[in-house]
């Protein structure tokens, strides 16, 4: 069953002193492109988190957001008292003001807070990993649901193409007769005498150039192969894209050989259906 590259997954985990929210969003892309927004304190785990995403989502433009809200008294930041006092002293030399005003100004200056980097608590990180797995499970489910919608649309388009191909088959004898009559009339209108045997040979050669039997067979095979691949266990958007290209080649060849307005109208309709398939194909994993 195919999967869409569009999806969203979110999970929230409550830790003793903080709430961690993980959001994963994906859109279509030719390759895997991960954009991670992670707090500095978790940066050392970024590669591991990226690998978790790559193993599950495989392809797409993916945005990972890891947000931390402190709910307890935990903090790793302290006021750098020496720096603040130095700023206050320098400011007092420049302008007059009470200590409270000078302190307010000094705290806006660089390096007034010092942050100690603590190692990530293994138990805390284990909970974050569980939350990641849950968010990935949700986005995978989302992608599968979107894939079902895409599959139904593809099957509908394939049915339309098969119906149009059947009309081409039914119209083909009439087309060849019309082309033959047109040529015979053109020769009959000539003022010179034409060798009947030679004309018959040239007519057969000409009609063979416009024969679309092979194209009809190949197009039918490509449509069946597309449907088989669509219903396979794996979602392979690139393979479906290649098959769609082959379908397009056969349709174009039929159009170039048709030399018959009613059939060329059918070809235009087939191209329209195929174009809609290609547009949706961009979202398939």
Secondary structure, DSSP 8 states (H G I E B T S, - for coil): ---BS-EEEEEEEE-SSEEEEEEEEEE--SSEEEEEEE-GGGGGGHHHHHHHHHHHH-SEEEEEEEEEEE-SS---EEE-HHHHHHHHHHHHHHS---HHHHHHHHTTSTT-EEE------HHHHHHHHHHHHHHHHHHHHHHHHHHHHHHHHHHHHHHHHHHHHHHHHHHHHHHHHHHHHHHHHHHHT-SS---HHHHHHHHHHHHHHT--HHHHHHHHHHHHHHHHHHTSSS--HHHHHHHHHHHHHHHHHHHHHH--HHHHHHHHHHHHHHHHHHHHHTTB-
